Amino acid sequence: MHIPLMNVPQILLNELAYSFNLEKNKLDTRHGSLKFKPKKIGVALGLNASGDLFFKKVSFKDLSEENKEIFRRFQGKTLKNLTD
């Protein structure tokens, strides 16, 4: 996911990340837990956290020959194939 440059101290982002409970979608703070949905987090940080992660669709026929070759190498591969 493309994350835009933010004017937020790295230490604050780290604390938010470490305090977030992924299993329950809750931010655990000293004042209690706050429940969030990924969409709300995305809106707060200016990220596209749900839905289509690609803003602009790319047509295969508009790709350069070099990019078409790269596309063909990944075509038909599963996540497991790519991970291996």
Secondary structure, 3 states (H helix, E strand, C coil): CCCCCCCCCHHHHHHHHHHEECCCCEEEECCEEEECCHHHHHHHHCCCCCCCCCCCCCCHHHCCHHHHHHHHHHCCCCHHHHHC
